[in-house]
Amino acid sequence: MRTFVDEIAAHAGADPGRVALTTEAGETTYGELAERIDAAARLLRAAGAGPERVCAVAVRRGPDAVVAMAAVLRAGAAFLALDVEQPPARLAALVRSGGADLLLAAEPDLVARLELPIDGPTVLLGAEPPGGGAGARQAGPTEPCGLAYVSHTSGTTGEPSAVLIEHRGLDNYLRFVVHDYGLGPDTVALQVAPLGYDASIRDTFAPLLAGGRLVLLPRGDVLRPESFGAAVRRHDVNTLLSVTPSFLSHLTGRPDGAELLDGVELVVSSGESLRPYLTAGGRASVRGRLVNQYGPTECTMTSTRYPVPAEPATDADIVGAPIDGVVVRLLDESLTPVPDGGTGEVFIGGAGVARGYRDRPGRTADRFVPDPLGPPGARLYRTGDLARRGPEGLSYLGRVDRQIKIRGYRVDPAEIEGALLTHDAVTGAVVISDTDTQGRVFLVAHVTGELGETSDPALRLHLARTLPPHLMPRRFVRLTALPTTRGGKTDRTALAQAGATR
């Protein structure tokens, strides 16, 4: 099959001088990028890279990371991208669970510091291949069912679970993004997602597949609103493919929030509920298109999308319709379809479904199940998410295993968070549940903002204007900032653990 790396090479052949990458240090053309990818692929093939072999990529954010991931695929192997800023013990766990037996890096000192448990050879970008590369075997044709990359679920305890994603899922998804979102040679995308998260694959390669330009900046500059806005203006950024609602709220909660996104024609959000952001009026700060995406790691990043209208509904968390090549079913406990308007668990099938979890056959069998409505051999991924299907597609209703019920009522924290964000003094809000000494479940609202002169009764009075009594938090916890994960999502686990120590 023809992969997105082949398309990058085609762009280089057609217009080698076109700029592919922009960094603080300068620009890289498509011709230069393709040459670097091919050179690194020759090194990898000489080291034994090939189908079904996993190569860990340990390079810093920037052009080297783009070259490294593409080169692994060019060599016929599968990549496991590492965020080298994470603790070495965490990276070692990812390498072990991912089954990496090759390492591609750029800095010997970094390799020595990380001490990754990889038995196979280490390949350094830019090294001279043995014999000038003449003896390196050529990669065979890419098979759709071949392994493309290894990602990990975001569990917080125990050994991480490695998810095996195949070429057909990755290529189907990247081509969908280019086609459905209208990316092309005029696309200028800013990479936002950190390396090591599957969102960074979309961030990096969808613009290059389209023949556009990718802007790579230090992550600190991307995360600070002032430098983010300056980068958007300086580099004429018009596309953001991987932002979380938390990051959007961080940007647009400022007085100059709308100006920070000036010139941005497409914003794609995913990773957590967009509903609080929309309830707080955030849509007005995004003057271009805003797309809400939904999908688990086990289904190649994204399974559904919803183009958010200029005047969005805020009474539901709409995640929309399946992307090309993907099937979404809402099933009950007996795997029977629920009628439209009914609540069911989300099961995802089609091109993006992963092969399974590496070396975890029991968990794979539990989560990847036969499709009772599909052809022989078809599989579905059981997400553990609840949803309802309506005129605009799916509305996300939360997790099966994290349902909050207060006095018999099912509670959607996003509804309360959205109502809190409409208060002038509140800049951030996260609602979680807790249990008192008598076993009663109650709500805790964590809020940020200039709240020195805003009492708890004042916040309750504000909420009472739009919410019923069972949605009223018992406690309000004031924070200077909400904790976030490396991927940019609100870290609800950290908030819950902090509450347990109080």
C-alpha positions in Angstrom: 0.0 0.0 0.0 1.0 3.6 -0.5 1.7 5.3 2.9 1.8 8.9 3.9 5.6 8.7 3.9 5.4 7.9 0.2 3.3 11.0 -0.2 5.9 13.2 1.5 8.5 11.8 -0.9 6.1 12.6 -3.8 5.8 16.2 -2.6 9.6 16.3 -2.6 9.8 15.0 -6.1 7.3 17.5 -7.4 8.5 20.6 -5.6 11.7 20.0 -3.6 12.1 23.6 -2.6 8.7 23.9 -0.9 9.1 24.5 2.8 8.0 21.6 5.0 9.2 22.5 8.4 9.6 25.9 10.2 11.6 26.2 13.4 13.3 28.9 15.4 16.6 27.8 13.7 15.3 28.0 10.2 13.4 26.0 7.6 13.5 22.5 6.1 12.3 22.0 2.5 10.5 18.9 1.3 13.5 17.9 -0.6 15.7 18.1 2.4 13.2 16.3 4.6 12.8 13.4 2.2 16.6 13.0 1.9 17.0 12.9 5.7 14.1 10.4 6.0 15.7 8.1 3.4 19.1 8.4 4.9 17.8 7.4 8.4 15.8 4.6 6.8 19.0 3.2 5.3 20.7 3.3 8.7 17.7 1.5 10.3 17.6 -1.2 7.6 21.3 -1.8 8.0 20.6 -2.3 11.7 17.9 -4.9 11.0 14.7 -2.9 11.0 11.8 -4.5 9.3 8.2 -5.6 9.5 6.8 -6.1 13.0 9.9 -4.9 14.6 9.4 -2.0 17.1 11.9 0.9 17.1 11.8 3.3 20.0 12.3 6.9 19.0 14.1 9.0 21.6 14.7 12.5 20.2 13.7 15.9 21.3 10.9 17.9 19.8 11.7 19.3 16.4 12.8 18.2 12.9 14.7 15.2 14.2 11.4 13.8 15.6 9.6 14.2 12.3 12.5 12.5 10.4 12.8 9.7 13.0 9.2 8.6 13.0 8.9 8.7 9.2 12.2 6.9 8.7 11.1 4.0 10.9 8.1 3.5 8.7 10.2 4.0 5.5 12.4 1.2 6.8 9.4 -1.1 7.1 9.3 -1.1 11.0 7.0 0.3 13.6 7.8 3.3 15.8 7.3 3.9 19.5 7.7 7.6 20.1 8.9 8.6 23.5 8.5 12.0 25.3 12.1 12.3 26.5 11.1 14.9 29.1 9.3 12.2 31.1 11.0 10.3 33.9 13.4 7.6 32.7 11.6 5.0 34.8 8.4 5.8 33.0 10.1 5.6 29.6 11.7 2.3 30.5 8.2 0.9 31.3 6.9 2.1 27.9 9.8 0.5 26.1 9.3 -2.8 27.9 5.6 -3.0 27.4 5.9 -1.8 23.7 8.5 -4.5 22.9 11.0 -2.2 21.4 14.3 -3.9 20.4 15.8 -1.0 18.3 16.5 2.6 19.3 16.7 5.6 17.0 18.2 8.7 18.7 20.1 11.9 17.8 22.1 12.5 21.0 24.5 10.0 22.5 24.4 11.9 25.9 20.6 11.6 26.0 20.8 7.9 25.2 23.3 7.4 28.1 21.1 9.4 30.5 17.9 7.5 29.7 19.4 4.0 30.0 16.5 2.5 28.1 16.2 -1.3 28.4 16.6 -2.1 24.7 18.7 -5.2 23.8 19.1 -4.4 20.1 21.3 -1.8 18.4 21.1 2.0 18.8 21.0 4.0 15.6 22.0 7.7 15.6 20.5 10.1 13.1 23.2 11.4 10.7 25.6 8.6 11.2 27.4 7.1 8.3 25.9 3.7 7.4 28.1 0.7 7.2 29.7 0.5 3.7 28.0 3.7 2.8 24.7 2.0 3.0 25.3 -0.2 -0.1 24.7 -3.4 1.8 21.4 -2.3 3.5 18.5 -4.4 2.3 15.5 -2.6 0.8 12.1 -2.5 2.6 9.4 -4.6 1.0 5.9 -3.3 0.2 3.9 -2.0 3.1 1.1 -4.4 4.1 -2.2 -2.8 5.3 -2.2 -5.2 8.3 1.4 -4.5 9.2 2.3 -2.8 12.5 2.8 1.0 12.1 3.2 2.3 15.6 2.8 1.4 19.3 0.9 3.8 21.6 -0.1 3.5 25.2 -3.2 3.9 27.2 -3.1 6.6 29.8 -3.5 4.4 32.9 -2.1 5.9 36.1 -1.3 2.8 38.0 0.6 -0.4 37.1 2.5 -1.2 33.9 1.1 0.8 30.9 -0.7 -1.1 28.2 0.8 -1.0 24.7 -1.7 -0.6 21.8 -0.7 -2.0 18.4 -1.9 0.2 15.5 -1.7 -1.0 11.9 -1.0 0.8 8.7 -4.5 0.7 7.4 -5.8 2.5 10.5 -3.1 5.2 10.5 -3.3 5.9 6.8 -7.1 5.9 6.7 -7.2 8.4 9.5 -4.5 10.8 8.2 -6.1 10.8 4.7 -9.5 11.5 6.3 -8.1 14.5 8.2 -6.6 15.9 5.0 -9.8 15.4 3.0 -12.5 16.2 5.5 -10.8 19.3 7.0 -9.6 20.6 3.6 -5.9 20.6 4.3 -3.6 21.5 1.4 -0.4 23.3 0.3 -1.6 26.5 2.0 -2.0 24.8 5.4 0.3 26.1 8.1 -0.1 24.0 11.2 1.4 24.6 14.7 2.4 21.4 16.4 0.9 21.5 19.9 0.6 17.9 21.2 3.7 16.5 23.1 5.7 13.7 21.5 4.8 10.3 22.8 1.0 10.9 22.6 -0.8 9.7 19.5 -2.3 13.2 18.9 1.3 14.3 18.0 1.1 11.9 15.0 -1.9 13.8 13.7 -0.3 17.1 14.5 2.9 16.2 12.7 2.0 14.2 9.6 -1.5 15.3 8.5 -0.1 18.8 7.4 2.8 17.1 5.6 0.6 14.6 3.9 -1.3 17.6 2.5 1.8 19.3 1.3 1.5 22.0 3.9 4.0 23.6 6.3 4.5 22.4 9.9 5.7 24.9 12.6 7.8 23.3 15.4 8.5 25.4 18.5 9.7 24.7 22.0 6.7 23.3 24.0 7.1 26.1 26.6 6.5 28.7 23.9 3.4 26.8 22.7 1.9 26.6 26.2 2.3 30.2 27.2 -0.5 32.4 25.8 1.7 35.4 25.0 4.3 33.4 23.1 1.6 31.2 21.5 -0.2 34.3 20.1 3.1 35.7 18.9 4.0 32.4 17.1 0.6 32.3 15.4 1.1 35.8 14.1 4.8 35.5 13.2 4.4 32.2 11.2 0.9 32.8 9.8 -0.4 29.7 11.5 -3.9 28.9 10.2 -4.5 25.4 11.5 -4.4 23.7 15.0 -5.1 20.0 14.8 -4.6 18.9 18.4 -5.8 21.2 21.2 -7.6 20.1 24.3 -10.6 22.0 25.7 -8.5 22.8 28.7 -5.9 24.5 26.5 -8.6 26.4 24.6 -10.0 27.6 27.9 -6.5 28.6 29.0 -6.1 30.7 25.9 -9.6 32.3 25.5 -10.2 32.9 29.2 -7.9 35.9 28.9 -9.1 39.4 27.9 -7.1 39.1 24.6 -8.1 35.5 24.1 -9.8 36.0 20.8 -6.8 37.9 19.4 -4.6 34.9 20.2 -6.4 32.9 17.5 -6.5 35.6 14.9 -5.9 34.1 11.5 -6.5 30.5 12.6 -9.1 29.1 10.2 -9.3 25.6 11.7 -9.2 24.4 15.4 -9.6 20.7 16.1 -10.3 19.8 19.7 -10.2 16.4 21.4 -9.2 14.5 24.6 -12.0 15.7 26.9 -15.4 17.2 27.0 -15.8 20.4 25.0 -19.2 21.2 26.6 -17.9 23.4 29.5 -15.9 25.5 27.0 -19.0 26.0 24.8 -21.3 26.7 27.7 -19.0 29.5 28.8 -19.2 31.1 25.3 -15.9 29.9 24.1 -17.1 29.3 20.5 -17.2 33.1 19.9 -13.4 33.2 20.5 -12.7 30.8 17.6 -13.5 32.8 14.5 -12.7 29.9 12.1 -14.0 26.4 12.0 -14.1 24.4 15.3 -14.3 20.6 15.2 -14.9 18.4 18.2 -13.3 15.0 17.9 -13.9 11.8 19.9 -12.0 8.5 19.9 -9.8 6.3 22.0 -6.2 5.3 21.5 -7.3 1.8 20.6 -9.1 3.1 17.5 -6.3 5.2 15.9 -6.9 8.6 17.6 -10.3 9.6 16.3 -13.6 7.8 15.5 -16.2 10.6 15.3 -16.1 14.4 14.6 -18.6 17.2 14.9 -18.2 20.6 13.2 -19.4 23.0 15.9 -21.7 25.7 14.6 -21.3 29.3 15.4 -24.3 29.1 17.8 -23.8 25.7 19.4 -26.2 23.8 21.6 -24.8 23.5 25.2 -27.3 21.0 26.6 -25.4 18.0 25.3 -21.8 17.1 24.5 -22.1 16.3 20.8 -19.3 14.4 19.2 -21.0 13.8 15.9 -20.7 11.2 13.1 -18.2 8.5 12.4 -15.2 9.4 10.2 -14.6 7.6 6.9 -14.1 3.8 7.2 -15.3 3.7 10.8 -18.5 2.1 12.3 -19.9 3.2 15.6 -22.6 1.0 17.4 -24.5 1.8 20.6 -25.2 -1.5 22.3 -26.8 -2.6 25.5 -25.3 -5.2 28.0 -26.4 -8.1 25.8 -24.7 -6.4 22.7 -28.1 -5.6 21.2 -28.4 -2.2 19.4 -30.3 0.5 21.4 -32.9 2.6 19.6 -32.1 6.2 18.6 -32.5 8.4 21.6 -31.6 5.6 24.0 -28.4 5.3 26.0 -25.9 2.6 25.0 -22.2 1.8 25.3 -20.1 2.9 22.4 -18.5 0.1 20.4 -16.2 1.1 17.5 -15.4 -1.0 14.4 -13.8 -0.5 11.0 -10.4 0.6 9.7 -9.1 2.2 12.9 -9.5 -0.7 15.3 -6.2 -1.7 16.8 -4.7 -5.2 16.6 -5.0 -5.3 20.4 -2.8 -5.0 23.5 0.7 -6.4 23.2 1.2 -9.4 25.4 -2.2 -9.0 27.1 -4.4 -11.6 25.5 -7.0 -11.5 28.3 -7.5 -7.8 28.2 -7.5 -7.9 24.4 -10.2 -10.5 24.4 -12.3 -8.5 26.9 -12.1 -5.2 25.0 -11.9 -6.3 21.4 -15.0 -8.4 20.7 -16.7 -9.9 17.6 -19.1 -7.5 15.8 -22.6 -9.2 16.2 -23.9 -7.1 13.2 -20.8 -7.2 11.0 -19.4 -9.7 8.5 -17.4 -12.7 9.6 -14.2 -11.7 11.4 -15.3 -8.2 12.0 -14.4 -6.8 15.4 -15.5 -4.0 17.7 -13.7 -2.1 20.4 -15.7 -1.8 23.6 -14.9 1.7 24.8 -16.6 1.9 28.2 -18.2 5.2 27.1 -21.9 5.9 27.1 -23.6 7.9 24.4 -27.0 8.7 22.8 -27.6 9.1 19.1 -29.6 12.1 17.9 -30.1 14.3 14.8 -26.5 15.7 15.0 -24.9 12.3 15.7 -23.6 11.0 19.0 -23.8 12.8 22.3 -21.2 11.7 24.8 -22.6 10.9 28.2 -19.6 9.8 30.2 -17.9 6.6 31.3 -19.7 3.4 32.3 -17.3 3.0 35.2 -17.3 6.7 36.4 -21.0 7.4 36.6 -21.9 9.9 39.3 -25.3 9.5 40.9 -26.5 12.0 43.5 -29.7 11.0 45.3 -30.7 8.8 42.3 -30.0 11.4 39.7 -27.3 10.9 37.0 -25.0 13.9 37.1 -22.9 15.2 34.2 -20.0 17.1 35.7 -19.5 19.0 32.4 -22.9 20.7 32.9 -21.8 22.1 36.2 -18.4 23.1 35.0 -19.9 25.0 32.1 -22.3 26.8 34.4 -19.4 27.8 36.7 -17.4 29.1 33.8 -20.1 31.6 33.0 -19.3 33.4 36.3 -17.2 36.5 35.6 -14.6 35.6 38.2 -14.1 31.9 37.3 -11.4 31.1 34.8 -11.3 27.3 35.3 -13.6 24.6 36.8 -13.5 20.9 37.3 -16.2 19.0 39.2 -15.5 15.5 40.7 -17.3 13.3 43.2 -16.3 12.3 46.7 -17.8 10.2 49.5 -18.4 11.2 53.1 -18.0 9.1 56.2 -21.6 7.9 55.9 -21.0 6.7 52.3 -23.0 9.5 50.7 -21.7 10.7 47.3 -21.3 14.5 46.9 -19.8 16.9 44.4 -16.6 19.0 44.8 -16.0 21.9 42.5 -12.4 23.0 41.9 -12.2 26.5 40.6 -9.6 29.0 39.5 -9.8 32.8 39.0 -9.8 36.0 41.0 -12.2 34.7 43.6 -11.0 36.5 46.7 -14.2 38.5 47.0 -16.5 35.7 45.8 -17.9 33.5 48.5 -19.2 30.0 48.3 -22.8 31.2 48.8 -22.2 33.6 45.8 -21.1 30.7 43.6 -24.1 28.6 44.7 -26.4 31.5 44.0 -24.9 31.8 40.5 -25.3 28.1 39.8 -28.9 28.1 41.2 -30.0 30.4 38.3 -29.6 27.6 35.8 -29.1 24.3 37.7 -31.4 22.1 39.9 -30.5 21.4 43.5 -29.0 17.9 42.9 -26.3 19.5 40.7 -25.1 21.8 43.5 -21.5 21.1 44.7 -21.2 20.6 48.5 -17.6 22.0 48.5 -15.7 24.6 46.4 -11.9 24.3 46.3 -10.0 27.3 45.1 -6.8 26.7 43.2 -4.3 29.0 41.5 -4.2 26.6 38.6 -5.8 23.3 37.6 -3.4 20.4 37.2 -3.0 18.9 33.7 -1.5 15.8 32.3 1.4 16.0 29.8 -1.2 15.6 27.1 -2.9 18.8 28.1 -6.0 17.3 29.7 -7.2 18.2 33.2 -5.8 15.7 35.6 -8.9 14.7 37.5 -7.0 11.8 39.2 -4.6 14.3 40.8 -7.5 16.4 42.1 -9.2 13.3 43.6 -5.9 12.2 45.3 -5.4 15.7 46.6 -8.9 15.7 48.0 -8.2 12.4 49.8 -5.3 13.9 51.7 -7.3 16.8 53.0 
